[in-house]
């Protein structure tokens, strides 16, 4: 056991000391956040707040009307421009406008104001343009009311008669489900990335030992199984270190923003949201389960990757084609996870979170919906127990393949051949 | 005896890699394990180092049944397929390998420093393995193999890739180890090295032992009664009752093969009686290389796969 510990130490230290580990630890959350916020940003881009210059040559509009409209409707920002209309038209982008509207000097208040164009240098979504259209119509209404002598009192009476319609879902549980889905996706994808990234690291590590021809030197000092186990445990510790560093980052960032950014509206809004999220889920349970399923899933898959690494020769393509079935299992789990999140108590969710090959990802996506509400204790215990049995089996199976493969050169491996190695006597 | 093998067998699906081999290795000796490619040497060595379990047979190590888990700490094995972690620093790597052999960190460190000094490797400590030439790596591997003072050192082709100077350095260290009480099993194809270094040899071919004895014994066993005689004047006749001339050299030196029933003294008498003066007289013993080629020749050079029924 002492020797396995030496292996674990080496595998851990050589990886953690590498610059790539430090860079990846810092960059990955940033990229991950960029992905999440980026897609959120893109989704909200459809209703972008346009900044539009109103170049009025007719003299029908005025500054007061436009700014009044701005204060009542903030879906876009309009700015009234009279004097140097031509130069604004030419330089609207550098002046900070998204576009401009020209009201021709031929416009008459009692005639229609048709075919006004919003000139922009990009194509904006329909809803953004409609927002500007509505606002312009509001101003145009005001212009006409003024001309007709409809004062504010009369106008207020007209406005009062407006009917407000808002939607309300009687089975309202949106807030909670959204948070749970979010956390579920986050956990599932994190495990998915870690399994694939670190699983292939195990495979590469084993291949390195084989192609460097150090394997035989090593197995004359320790059992092949110890060598394999040491590598897997060492690399799993690297993954776990990375995970806890991320948690630490989040904790630090959260506390720093809380103490410094309290006055800023946006940040305090975000903090409120984060607090709401943290309040609605069981953080310690999720962290515990995450660590458990991360390690369990990692042992389950990385021993298979180790077996593949031991069987192949120097050829990367051999490794890729042999590892494809294993990688497919991981990817398939992600597909199941999507189903499980949309229906966390359904049949697919249940079975996929019990069967060991998909349980690390799928169960981790279900847990944020609530234990024992959505996931009863017995399901969690069964899933965990089966995962432990599962990885004990794959480690045993892989160990048998590994022992033969690591010393076998020049033979083109196949899964059939490898299974033969696993089940033959000593 | 440090090591005794009794009827070891290891069959693979397609061949009998080791088929009933027995021999023993004396403590403190330098033992040569010889054989053509694919003869089963590596499989045999892997069983002795506990990497493989024999299908049947027994290994006695240091008087007791071989226990791979415990006894590998007393064995140093330098396999033919050997390598090092390329990205690791040399000192760190040597320490790591030494600790895996059961040495404490401080001890290992001290012993490594001694060895590095002895083999003029001190400046390597903080370099990476990828910066070393193949020969330098070989030297490092030798050090890591013998650092933990194993009772049994197994070296598979230890000189491949070494220049003559470094070969001699390693050769001297091998002799030193034997003098210090370690036993060395030495596996190679290079017969001139075997003749120079080994006390005892075993030749295996096709998974079976075909020769076993000291270098002297083996040479005696395969001698062809050839003698070299230097004379002041070479006789004209080629055959007589006592011997047959099988070769003549320009400086009046004959190579004679003594016929059965006669001895070297009869040859000397013959020439003395003929009145010629004898400048030199010595026996020609076969080289191990000749014996090896003789014994192995006639068997296919590349081992054929066979069906194993057992």
Interface residues (C-beta under 8 A of the other chain):
Chain A: X3 X6 X7 X10 X14 X208 X209 X212 X213 X214 X216 X217 X218 X219 X220 X221 X222 X223 X407 X409 X426
Chain B: X46 X49 X50 X51 X53 X69 X72 X75 X77 X78 X79 X81 X82 X83 X84 X85 X86 X87 X88 X96 X97 X99 X100 X101 X141 X144
